[in-house]
Amino acid sequence: MAQAVLRIDLSALQANWRALDAQSEGSVQTAATVKANGYGLGAGHVAHALAHAGARRFFVAIAEEGLAVRAAIGPDLPIHVYGGHMEGDARILRDANLIPMLNSVEQLTRHLESLPDHPFGIQLDSGMNRLGMEPAEWASLAEIVLAQGPDLIMSHLACADDPDHPMNAQQLHSFRQMTDGLDVPRSLAATGGALMGPEFHFDLTRPGIGLYGGAPFTAAQPVVHLQIPVIQVRDVAQGESVGYGNTFIAPHDMRVATIAAGYADGIHRALSNRVTLWAGDVPCPLLGRVSMDLLTIDVTALPDDPETLDLLGPHQGVDDIADILDTIGYEILTGLGQRYARVYS
Ligand SMILES: *Cc1c(COP(=O)(O)O)cnc(C)c1O
């Protein structure tokens, strides 16, 4: 079989949820963000495992994503939609029993007209200028909204990956100004905010990336392991080239393995000549360009030809790959390809 295997350690995922839950006091609920297909790992499997670990509330980005989560966790646990209530969403929101986080007066009007007795929450903009009602808009709508009994009021931090950033305190202040004294549960923190301490926790935290083993939750257990099968191994003589564009010329005689994954699987072509795979504890550098379906790897250091090589595993996590590419672990996770066999344990 030439299909690479993406192993997803659901017990590590559950341990990460418990560890984040332990950051806050018992009265604070720890929810789970499972948008983007559970950060690329399979929303149904991830949500099911987290519900077993104790998560009692889930968040997705768009209504359609709620369907797989609803099917995985049964009819009762609440699922919220960050994107709110868009035109055409009413049927999914009702059928899958999803709670839209309404972001504007337009969404509020749509919701009250199309699903008058259906639960909803409110998203406020505390300074990020991405989603949510602005302070002035909220001031004029709060009375009407509160009379309808919103389920949750939330906002989102722009700089929570940097605990020392002054923006965190500014947003905390703005969120409190808009919500102090209201008799509605509140949420401000994702992973970064959950790690910043109790002032940021309010009634509910909604971590995503930390559950999946990514920064800023540096104490997280790794959740993903990517093992790629070797298709062919050859000797390459000093001075010969490897791969498209002859970007690698062998400085000495080498043993080179060709393995079955490439940029079509989310292994960015910008990693050409820049990343290392692993055979157990032995580092094996990528040689030359990343192809669509193949990588060529230096296995000269190994006593025997390997059957598989690891791109993600104990020696290298999503944030290590992200650092090479000047991006974040989130993008590596959500870019993991559809061609991998996803194996859950
Ligand atoms: C993605 C997202 C989260 C989860 O963020 P992490 O940094 O992955 O923990 C929480 N809230 C909102 C509004 C989001 O968009």
The ligand as a Tripos MOL2 file, in Angstrom:
@<TRIPOS>MOLECULE
LIG
   15    15     1     0     0
SMALL
NO_CHARGES

@<TRIPOS>ATOM
      1 C1        -11.0380   29.3780   15.9350 C.3       1 LIG1
      2 C2        -11.7040   30.1070   17.0450 C.ar      1 LIG1
      3 C3        -11.5660   29.6600   18.3720 C.ar      1 LIG1
      4 C4        -10.5720   28.5990   18.7590 C.3       1 LIG1
      5 O1         -9.2990   29.1970   18.7240 O.3       1 LIG1
      6 P1         -7.9470   28.4380   19.0890 P.3       1 LIG1
      7 O2         -6.9120   29.4910   18.9790 O.co2     1 LIG1
      8 O3         -7.7890   27.3690   18.0410 O.co2     1 LIG1
      9 O4         -8.0860   27.8730   20.4380 O.co2     1 LIG1
     10 C5        -12.3190   30.2970   19.3460 C.ar      1 LIG1
     11 N1        -13.1440   31.3260   19.0290 N.ar      1 LIG1
     12 C6        -13.2800   31.7920   17.7750 C.ar      1 LIG1
     13 C7        -14.1940   32.9330   17.5090 C.3       1 LIG1
     14 C8        -12.5680   31.2080   16.7470 C.ar      1 LIG1
     15 O5        -12.6900   31.6850   15.4950 O.3       1 LIG1
@<TRIPOS>BOND
     1     1     2 1
     2     2     3 ar
     3     2    14 ar
     4     3     4 1
     5     3    10 ar
     6     4     5 1
     7     5     6 1
     8     6     7 2
     9     6     8 1
    10     6     9 1
    11    10    11 ar
    12    11    12 ar
    13    12    13 1
    14    12    14 ar
    15    14    15 1
@<TRIPOS>SUBSTRUCTURE
     1 LIG1         1 GROUP 0 **** ****
